[in-house]
Amino acid sequence: MHQEQIQSALPDDLAEEWHALSEWVLGLAHRYGSRVTVRLVDVASMEGFFKSLFRRLHRYPAFVVEGTKYVGSDFSKVDALISECLTAQRVGS
């Protein structure tokens, strides 16, 4: 979606969260390149609803990195999960 469409469709607090999330995702692409795949799922969609039930996620934003869940907006914690996962993959190779 175009940035102005997102901003006009969301309340201010959600627009700020969306902006922070999108900046973080762009940073992931710069840091990790093709080693990391990000998949955003809207919790209000049918897919998001069922994924939330399956993974027992009741608060958002929620992140799942190779099966490990984190709920919250502290992206540094998600970065740490990603780094741990990539390190484990590198060691296991």
MOPAC internal coordinates of N, CA, C and O (Angstrom, degrees):
PM7 1SCF
backbone

  N    0.0000 0     0.00 0     0.00 0    0    0    0
  C    1.4564 1     0.00 0     0.00 0    1    0    0
  C    1.5222 1   109.31 1     0.00 0    2    1    0
  O    1.2310 1   121.16 1   -26.38 1    3    2    1
  N    1.2869 1   115.38 1   153.62 1    3    2    1
  C    1.4581 1   119.69 1   175.85 1    5    3    2
  C    1.5180 1   109.75 1   -76.02 1    6    5    3
  O    1.2310 1   120.72 1   -33.21 1    7    6    5
  N    1.3039 1   116.23 1   146.79 1    7    6    5
  C    1.4642 1   121.87 1  -175.26 1    9    7    6
  C    1.5261 1   112.18 1   -54.83 1   10    9    7
  O    1.2310 1   119.83 1   137.15 1   11   10    9
  N    1.3470 1   117.92 1   -42.85 1   11   10    9
  C    1.4695 1   119.38 1  -178.24 1   13   11   10
  C    1.5199 1   111.94 1   -67.30 1   14   13   11
  O    1.2310 1   119.74 1   148.94 1   15   14   13
  N    1.3399 1   118.11 1   -31.06 1   15   14   13
  C    1.4584 1   120.86 1   176.68 1   17   15   14
  C    1.5190 1   110.27 1   -67.36 1   18   17   15
  O    1.2310 1   120.63 1   137.98 1   19   18   17
  N    1.3120 1   116.40 1   -42.02 1   19   18   17
  C    1.4591 1   120.71 1   179.54 1   21   19   18
  C    1.5232 1   109.75 1   -63.31 1   22   21   19
  O    1.2310 1   120.72 1   132.42 1   23   22   21
  N    1.3251 1   116.23 1   -47.58 1   23   22   21
  C    1.4627 1   119.93 1  -176.59 1   25   23   22
  C    1.5160 1   111.83 1   -64.56 1   26   25   23
  O    1.2310 1   120.05 1   142.47 1   27   26   25
  N    1.3304 1   117.51 1   -37.53 1   27   26   25
  C    1.4576 1   119.24 1  -178.38 1   29   27   26
  C    1.5281 1   111.86 1   -76.20 1   30   29   27
  O    1.2310 1   119.80 1   156.74 1   31   30   29
  N    1.3178 1   117.99 1   -23.26 1   31   30   29
  C    1.4588 1   121.35 1  -176.66 1   33   31   30
  C    1.5228 1   113.11 1   -89.45 1   34   33   31
  O    1.2310 1   119.84 1   165.82 1   35   34   33
  N    1.3241 1   117.91 1   -14.18 1   35   34   33
  C    1.4622 1   121.14 1  -174.89 1   37   35   34
  C    1.5224 1   111.68 1  -115.21 1   38   37   35
  O    1.2310 1   120.46 1   -32.88 1   39   38   37
  N    1.3368 1   116.72 1   147.12 1   39   38   37
  C    1.4665 1   119.49 1   170.33 1   41   39   38
  C    1.5298 1   109.20 1   -61.94 1   42   41   39
  O    1.2310 1   120.40 1   -20.78 1   43   42   41
  N    1.3157 1   116.84 1   159.22 1   43   42   41
  C    1.4660 1   121.61 1  -174.58 1   45   43   42
  C    1.5229 1   113.48 1   -53.84 1   46   45   43
  O    1.2310 1   119.90 1   134.91 1   47   46   45
  N    1.3378 1   117.80 1   -45.09 1   47   46   45
  C    1.4692 1   119.16 1  -177.38 1   49   47   46
  C    1.5211 1   112.06 1   -65.31 1   50   49   47
  O    1.2310 1   120.15 1   140.56 1   51   50   49
  N    1.3312 1   117.33 1   -39.44 1   51   50   49
  C    1.4610 1   120.13 1   178.17 1   53   51   50
  C    1.5272 1   111.20 1   -71.24 1   54   53   51
  O    1.2310 1   120.35 1   145.01 1   55   54   53
  N    1.3197 1   116.94 1   -34.99 1   55   54   53
  C    1.4646 1   119.69 1   176.53 1   57   55   54
  C    1.5228 1   110.56 1   -63.27 1   58   57   55
  O    1.2310 1   120.13 1   140.91 1   59   58   57
  N    1.3280 1   117.36 1   -39.09 1   59   58   57
  C    1.4640 1   121.20 1   177.38 1   61   59   58
  C    1.5211 1   110.89 1   -65.18 1   62   61   59
  O    1.2310 1   120.29 1   136.88 1   63   62   61
  N    1.3307 1   117.04 1   -43.12 1   63   62   61
  C    1.4667 1   120.92 1   177.33 1   65   63   62
  C    1.5264 1   110.52 1   -62.07 1   66   65   63
  O    1.2310 1   120.33 1   137.58 1   67   66   65
  N    1.3355 1   116.98 1   -42.42 1   67   66   65
  C    1.4621 1   121.29 1   179.78 1   69   67   66
  C    1.5325 1   110.20 1   -62.67 1   70   69   67
  O    1.2310 1   120.64 1   137.47 1   71   70   69
  N    1.3149 1   116.38 1   -42.53 1   71   70   69
  C    1.4692 1   121.04 1   179.64 1   73   71   70
  C    1.5344 1   110.01 1   -62.41 1   74   73   71
  O    1.2310 1   120.42 1   133.32 1   75   74   73
  N    1.3274 1   116.80 1   -46.68 1   75   74   73
  C    1.4695 1   120.54 1   179.68 1   77   75   74
  C    1.5293 1   110.57 1   -61.46 1   78   77   75
  O    1.2310 1   120.31 1   137.35 1   79   78   77
  N    1.3154 1   117.01 1   -42.65 1   79   78   77
  C    1.4577 1   121.28 1   179.16 1   81   79   78
  C    1.5256 1   111.08 1   -63.71 1   82   81   79
  O    1.2310 1   120.25 1   134.56 1   83   82   81
  N    1.3147 1   117.13 1   -45.44 1   83   82   81
  C    1.4612 1   119.50 1  -178.16 1   85   83   82
  C    1.5242 1   111.17 1   -66.41 1   86   85   83
  O    1.2310 1   119.63 1   142.92 1   87   86   85
  N    1.3312 1   118.31 1   -37.08 1   87   86   85
  C    1.4682 1   121.00 1   176.21 1   89   87   86
  C    1.5227 1   110.66 1   -64.39 1   90   89   87
  O    1.2310 1   120.33 1   139.19 1   91   90   89
  N    1.3164 1   116.97 1   -40.81 1   91   90   89
  C    1.4621 1   121.44 1   179.14 1   93   91   90
  C    1.5286 1   110.84 1   -64.16 1   94   93   91
  O    1.2310 1   120.52 1   136.11 1   95   94   93
  N    1.3363 1   116.60 1   -43.89 1   95   94   93
  C    1.4626 1   120.72 1   179.53 1   97   95   94
  C    1.5269 1   110.56 1   -62.50 1   98   97   95
  O    1.2310 1   120.27 1   138.32 1   99   98   97
  N    1.3219 1   117.09 1   -41.68 1   99   98   97
  C    1.4662 1   119.98 1   176.91 1  101   99   98
  C    1.5266 1   110.61 1   -61.63 1  102  101   99
  O    1.2310 1   120.38 1   141.23 1  103  102  101
  N    1.3244 1   116.89 1   -38.77 1  103  102  101
  C    1.4620 1   121.07 1   176.85 1  105  103  102
  C    1.5181 1   111.77 1   -63.74 1  106  105  103
  O    1.2310 1   120.38 1   142.49 1  107  106  105
  N    1.3382 1   116.88 1   -37.51 1  107  106  105
  C    1.4701 1   120.58 1   176.87 1  109  107  106
  C    1.5231 1   110.49 1   -60.82 1  110  109  107
  O    1.2310 1   121.04 1   136.80 1  111  110  109
  N    1.3087 1   115.62 1   -43.20 1  111  110  109
  C    1.4663 1   119.89 1  -179.45 1  113  111  110
  C    1.5225 1   110.34 1   -61.52 1  114  113  111
  O    1.2310 1   120.37 1   140.59 1  115  114  113
  N    1.3154 1   116.90 1   -39.41 1  115  114  113
  C    1.4693 1   119.92 1   179.07 1  117  115  114
  C    1.5292 1   111.55 1   -70.23 1  118  117  115
  O    1.2310 1   120.16 1   140.21 1  119  118  117
  N    1.3299 1   117.30 1   -39.79 1  119  118  117
  C    1.4698 1   120.63 1  -176.64 1  121  119  118
  C    1.5196 1   113.41 1   -75.78 1  122  121  119
  O    1.2310 1   120.69 1   138.16 1  123  122  121
  N    1.3186 1   116.30 1   -41.84 1  123  122  121
  C    1.4601 1   119.79 1  -170.69 1  125  123  122
  C    1.5237 1   114.88 1  -111.33 1  126  125  123
  O    1.2310 1   120.12 1   164.52 1  127  126  125
  N    1.2990 1   117.37 1   -15.48 1  127  126  125
  C    1.4630 1   120.21 1  -179.82 1  129  127  126
  C    1.5178 1   111.71 1    59.52 1  130  129  127
  O    1.2310 1   120.74 1    46.46 1  131  130  129
  N    1.3180 1   116.19 1  -133.54 1  131  130  129
  C    1.4659 1   120.95 1  -175.19 1  133  131  130
  C    1.5246 1   113.31 1   -80.37 1  134  133  131
  O    1.2310 1   119.98 1   178.94 1  135  134  133
  N    1.3310 1   117.64 1    -1.06 1  135  134  133
  C    1.4708 1   119.43 1   179.70 1  137  135  134
  C    1.5175 1   112.14 1   -73.93 1  138  137  135
  O    1.2310 1   120.04 1   165.15 1  139  138  137
  N    1.3307 1   117.53 1   -14.85 1  139  138  137
  C    1.4653 1   121.79 1  -177.87 1  141  139  138
  C    1.5273 1   109.13 1  -126.94 1  142  141  139
  O    1.2310 1   121.14 1   -45.99 1  143  142  141
  N    1.3134 1   115.42 1   134.01 1  143  142  141
  C    1.4543 1   121.83 1   174.87 1  145  143  142
  C    1.5203 1   108.34 1  -114.74 1  146  145  143
  O    1.2310 1   120.73 1   -50.70 1  147  146  145
  N    1.3129 1   116.20 1   129.30 1  147  146  145
  C    1.4624 1   121.43 1   179.26 1  149  147  146
  C    1.5195 1   107.84 1  -109.57 1  150  149  147
  O    1.2310 1   121.27 1   -47.70 1  151  150  149
  N    1.3102 1   115.18 1   132.30 1  151  150  149
  C    1.4582 1   120.72 1   177.02 1  153  151  150
  C    1.5192 1   107.81 1  -127.43 1  154  153  151
  O    1.2310 1   120.77 1   -65.95 1  155  154  153
  N    1.3103 1   116.13 1   114.05 1  155  154  153
  C    1.4629 1   121.07 1   177.94 1  157  155  154
  C    1.5196 1   108.88 1   -91.56 1  158  157  155
  O    1.2310 1   121.11 1   -47.93 1  159  158  157
  N    1.3248 1   115.48 1   132.07 1  159  158  157
  C    1.4621 1   120.77 1   178.53 1  161  159  158
  C    1.5170 1   107.59 1  -126.57 1  162  161  159
  O    1.2310 1   120.94 1   -54.95 1  163  162  161
  N    1.3212 1   115.81 1   125.05 1  163  162  161
  C    1.4626 1   121.64 1   178.43 1  165  163  162
  C    1.5251 1   108.87 1   -74.59 1  166  165  163
  O    1.2310 1   120.92 1   -58.72 1  167  166  165
  N    1.3157 1   115.85 1   121.28 1  167  166  165
  C    1.4602 1   120.21 1  -177.09 1  169  167  166
  C    1.5328 1   111.38 1   -64.01 1  170  169  167
  O    1.2310 1   120.36 1   157.84 1  171  170  169
  N    1.3382 1   116.91 1   -22.16 1  171  170  169
  C    1.4630 1   120.14 1   179.71 1  173  171  170
  C    1.5291 1   112.44 1   -80.77 1  174  173  171
  O    1.2310 1   120.03 1   171.58 1  175  174  173
  N    1.3243 1   117.55 1    -8.42 1  175  174  173
  C    1.4670 1   120.52 1   178.05 1  177  175  174
  C    1.5259 1   109.67 1   -83.07 1  178  177  175
  O    1.2310 1   120.92 1   -13.26 1  179  178  177
  N    1.3142 1   115.84 1   166.74 1  179  178  177
  C    1.4695 1   119.84 1   177.08 1  181  179  178
  C    1.5284 1   109.90 1   -62.18 1  182  181  179
  O    1.2310 1   120.35 1   136.49 1  183  182  181
  N    1.3283 1   116.93 1   -43.51 1  183  182  181
  C    1.4603 1   120.33 1   178.72 1  185  183  182
  C    1.5245 1   110.68 1   -59.94 1  186  185  183
  O    1.2310 1   120.50 1   134.68 1  187  186  185
  N    1.3324 1   116.65 1   -45.32 1  187  186  185
  C    1.4590 1   120.98 1   179.67 1  189  187  186
  C    1.5160 1   112.18 1   -63.44 1  190  189  187
  O    1.2310 1   120.53 1   139.53 1  191  190  189
  N    1.3086 1   116.58 1   -40.47 1  191  190  189
  C    1.4607 1   121.41 1   178.44 1  193  191  190
  C    1.5252 1   110.55 1   -59.06 1  194  193  191
  O    1.2310 1   120.69 1   130.34 1  195  194  193
  N    1.3386 1   116.29 1   -49.66 1  195  194  193
  C    1.4648 1   119.50 1  -178.05 1  197  195  194
  C    1.5264 1   112.26 1   -70.30 1  198  197  195
  O    1.2310 1   119.79 1   143.30 1  199  198  197
  N    1.3145 1   118.01 1   -36.70 1  199  198  197
  C    1.4653 1   120.17 1   176.66 1  201  199  198
  C    1.5330 1   110.34 1   -64.12 1  202  201  199
  O    1.2310 1   120.48 1   140.73 1  203  202  201
  N    1.3286 1   116.69 1   -39.27 1  203  202  201
  C    1.4630 1   120.18 1   177.57 1  205  203  202
  C    1.5189 1   111.38 1   -62.75 1  206  205  203
  O    1.2310 1   120.68 1   137.57 1  207  206  205
  N    1.3244 1   116.30 1   -42.43 1  207  206  205
  C    1.4657 1   120.03 1   177.42 1  209  207  206
  C    1.5253 1   110.83 1   -64.17 1  210  209  207
  O    1.2310 1   120.55 1   131.39 1  211  210  209
  N    1.3152 1   116.56 1   -48.61 1  211  210  209
  C    1.4584 1   122.17 1  -176.97 1  213  211  210
  C    1.5261 1   111.59 1   -61.26 1  214  213  211
  O    1.2310 1   120.59 1   136.70 1  215  214  213
  N    1.3224 1   116.48 1   -43.30 1  215  214  213
  C    1.4673 1   120.92 1  -177.17 1  217  215  214
  C    1.5288 1   113.06 1   -91.17 1  218  217  215
  O    1.2310 1   120.65 1   179.57 1  219  218  217
  N    1.3326 1   116.37 1    -0.43 1  219  218  217
  C    1.4690 1   123.19 1   179.72 1  221  219  218
  C    1.5217 1   111.98 1    56.29 1  222  221  219
  O    1.2310 1   121.57 1  -130.37 1  223  222  221
  N    1.3165 1   114.61 1    49.63 1  223  222  221
  C    1.4615 1   121.71 1   176.27 1  225  223  222
  C    1.5198 1   107.78 1  -100.15 1  226  225  223
  O    1.2310 1   120.73 1   -55.10 1  227  226  225
  N    1.3229 1   116.21 1   124.90 1  227  226  225
  C    1.4601 1   119.97 1  -176.28 1  229  227  226
  C    1.5155 1   112.67 1  -119.70 1  230  229  227
  O    1.2310 1   120.53 1   174.08 1  231  230  229
  N    1.3276 1   116.59 1    -5.92 1  231  230  229
  C    1.4680 1   121.33 1   177.36 1  233  231  230
  C    1.5211 1   107.73 1  -133.02 1  234  233  231
  O    1.2310 1   121.57 1   -18.57 1  235  234  233
  N    1.3334 1   114.59 1   161.43 1  235  234  233
  C    1.4528 1   119.28 1  -174.63 1  237  235  234
  C    1.5260 1   109.54 1  -142.92 1  238  237  235
  O    1.2310 1   119.26 1   -25.11 1  239  238  237
  N    1.2924 1   119.03 1   154.89 1  239  238  237
  C    1.4479 1   128.22 1     2.74 1  241  239  238
  C    1.5202 1   111.56 1   -70.70 1  242  241  239
  O    1.2310 1   121.32 1   -30.58 1  243  242  241
  N    1.3100 1   115.07 1   149.42 1  243  242  241
  C    1.4614 1   121.92 1   179.64 1  245  243  242
  C    1.5247 1   108.86 1  -128.12 1  246  245  243
  O    1.2310 1   120.98 1   -36.78 1  247  246  245
  N    1.3061 1   115.73 1   143.22 1  247  246  245
  C    1.4625 1   122.36 1  -178.41 1  249  247  246
  C    1.5145 1   108.43 1  -129.22 1  250  249  247
  O    1.2310 1   120.88 1   -36.94 1  251  250  249
  N    1.3293 1   115.93 1   143.06 1  251  250  249
  C    1.4550 1   121.56 1   175.01 1  253  251  250
  C    1.5264 1   106.84 1  -127.99 1  254  253  251
  O    1.2310 1   121.04 1   -61.45 1  255  254  253
  N    1.3241 1   115.62 1   118.55 1  255  254  253
  C    1.4648 1   121.73 1   179.66 1  257  255  254
  C    1.5258 1   106.94 1  -116.78 1  258  257  255
  O    1.2310 1   120.91 1   -72.91 1  259  258  257
  N    1.3227 1   115.87 1   107.09 1  259  258  257
  C    1.4661 1   121.69 1  -179.56 1  261  259  258
  C    1.5275 1   111.68 1    48.65 1  262  261  259
  O    1.2310 1   120.72 1  -135.51 1  263  262  261
  N    1.3369 1   116.23 1    44.49 1  263  262  261
  C    1.4570 1   121.47 1   176.13 1  265  263  262
  C    1.5199 1   115.12 1    90.95 1  266  265  263
  O    1.2310 1   119.69 1   165.49 1  267  266  265
  N    1.3238 1   118.20 1   -14.51 1  267  266  265
  C    1.4629 1   121.62 1   178.91 1  269  267  266
  C    1.5205 1   108.92 1   -90.10 1  270  269  267
  O    1.2310 1   120.76 1   -53.66 1  271  270  269
  N    1.3355 1   116.15 1   126.34 1  271  270  269
  C    1.4609 1   121.42 1  -176.76 1  273  271  270
  C    1.5268 1   111.17 1   -95.91 1  274  273  271
  O    1.2310 1   121.49 1   -34.87 1  275  274  273
  N    1.3200 1   114.75 1   145.13 1  275  274  273
  C    1.4644 1   121.87 1   169.76 1  277  275  274
  C    1.5185 1   106.94 1  -140.40 1  278  277  275
  O    1.2310 1   120.33 1   -47.58 1  279  278  277
  N    1.3270 1   116.97 1   132.42 1  279  278  277
  C    1.4555 1   122.08 1   177.06 1  281  279  278
  C    1.5149 1   107.63 1  -117.70 1  282  281  279
  O    1.2310 1   120.75 1   -56.40 1  283  282  281
  N    1.3189 1   116.16 1   123.60 1  283  282  281
  C    1.4581 1   121.19 1   178.89 1  285  283  282
  C    1.5079 1   111.39 1   147.18 1  286  285  283
  O    1.2310 1   121.26 1    -1.96 1  287  286  285
  N    1.3229 1   115.20 1   178.04 1  287  286  285
  C    1.4592 1   121.02 1  -176.05 1  289  287  286
  C    1.5163 1   113.39 1  -107.27 1  290  289  287
  O    1.2310 1   119.94 1  -168.96 1  291  290  289
  N    1.3174 1   117.72 1    11.04 1  291  290  289
  C    1.4595 1   120.53 1   179.02 1  293  291  290
  C    1.5294 1   108.11 1   -86.32 1  294  293  291
  O    1.2310 1   121.18 1   -87.33 1  295  294  293
  N    1.3198 1   115.35 1    92.67 1  295  294  293
  C    1.4543 1   120.62 1  -175.45 1  297  295  294
  C    1.5232 1   112.30 1   -64.96 1  298  297  295
  O    1.2310 1   119.87 1   158.40 1  299  298  297
  N    1.3326 1   117.85 1   -21.60 1  299  298  297
  C    1.4679 1   119.53 1   177.90 1  301  299  298
  C    1.5316 1   110.42 1   -64.56 1  302  301  299
  O    1.2310 1   120.03 1   148.94 1  303  302  301
  N    1.3280 1   117.56 1   -31.06 1  303  302  301
  C    1.4659 1   120.52 1   177.25 1  305  303  302
  C    1.5266 1   110.80 1   -70.20 1  306  305  303
  O    1.2310 1   120.44 1   143.76 1  307  306  305
  N    1.3228 1   116.77 1   -36.24 1  307  306  305
  C    1.4633 1   120.13 1   176.94 1  309  307  306
  C    1.5296 1   109.05 1   -70.40 1  310  309  307
  O    1.2310 1   120.39 1   140.65 1  311  310  309
  N    1.3289 1   116.86 1   -39.35 1  311  310  309
  C    1.4667 1   120.83 1   175.41 1  313  311  310
  C    1.5222 1   110.44 1   -57.14 1  314  313  311
  O    1.2310 1   120.44 1   137.49 1  315  314  313
  N    1.3250 1   116.77 1   -42.51 1  315  314  313
  C    1.4678 1   120.96 1   179.60 1  317  315  314
  C    1.5261 1   110.71 1   -63.53 1  318  317  315
  O    1.2310 1   119.99 1   138.03 1  319  318  317
  N    1.3247 1   117.63 1   -41.97 1  319  318  317
  C    1.4701 1   120.84 1   177.24 1  321  319  318
  C    1.5261 1   111.15 1   -61.55 1  322  321  319
  O    1.2310 1   120.86 1   137.66 1  323  322  321
  N    1.3202 1   115.97 1   -42.34 1  323  322  321
  C    1.4673 1   120.36 1   179.43 1  325  323  322
  C    1.5218 1   109.95 1   -64.48 1  326  325  323
  O    1.2310 1   120.31 1   134.64 1  327  326  325
  N    1.3190 1   117.01 1   -45.36 1  327  326  325
  C    1.4713 1   120.60 1   179.69 1  329  327  326
  C    1.5214 1   111.47 1   -60.92 1  330  329  327
  O    1.2310 1   120.57 1   136.23 1  331  330  329
  N    1.3344 1   116.51 1   -43.77 1  331  330  329
  C    1.4721 1   120.57 1   178.54 1  333  331  330
  C    1.5258 1   110.33 1   -60.90 1  334  333  331
  O    1.2310 1   120.57 1   136.91 1  335  334  333
  N    1.3057 1   116.51 1   -43.09 1  335  334  333
  C    1.4670 1   120.92 1  -179.13 1  337  335  334
  C    1.5247 1   110.67 1   -64.51 1  338  337  335
  O    1.2310 1   120.27 1   134.94 1  339  338  337
  N    1.3243 1   117.09 1   -45.06 1  339  338  337
  C    1.4648 1   120.30 1  -179.71 1  341  339  338
  C    1.5208 1   111.58 1   -66.30 1  342  341  339
  O    1.2310 1   120.42 1   143.03 1  343  342  341
  N    1.3321 1   116.80 1   -36.97 1  343  342  341
  C    1.4644 1   120.62 1   176.69 1  345  343  342
  C    1.5175 1   110.32 1   -64.30 1  346  345  343
  O    1.2310 1   120.47 1   135.77 1  347  346  345
  N    1.3259 1   116.71 1   -44.23 1  347  346  345
  C    1.4653 1   120.58 1   179.80 1  349  347  346
  C    1.5201 1   110.88 1   -63.72 1  350  349  347
  O    1.2310 1   119.84 1   141.84 1  351  350  349
  N    1.3289 1   117.91 1   -38.16 1  351  350  349
  C    1.4628 1   120.83 1   178.09 1  353  351  350
  C    1.5237 1   110.52 1   -66.25 1  354  353  351
  O    1.2310 1   120.72 1   140.40 1  355  354  353
  N    1.3348 1   116.23 1   -39.60 1  355  354  353
  C    1.4607 1   120.86 1  -179.22 1  357  355  354
  C    1.5260 1   110.55 1   -66.41 1  358  357  355
  O    1.2310 1   120.53 1   137.95 1  359  358  357
  N    1.3415 1   116.59 1   -42.05 1  359  358  357
  C    1.4641 1   121.66 1   179.53 1  361  359  358
  C    1.5248 1   110.40 1   -67.85 1  362  361  359
  O    1.2310 1   120.41 1   141.73 1  363  362  361
  N    1.3214 1   116.82 1   -38.27 1  363  362  361
  C    1.4574 1   121.54 1  -178.18 1  365  363  362
  C    1.5244 1   113.85 1   -73.63 1  366  365  363
  O    1.2310 1   120.16 1   165.64 1  367  366  365
  N    1.3179 1   117.30 1   -14.36 1  367  366  365
  C    1.4753 1   119.94 1  -177.90 1  369  367  366
  C    1.4933 1   112.49 1   -79.08 1  370  369  367
  O    1.2310 1   120.10 1   180.00 1  371  370  369

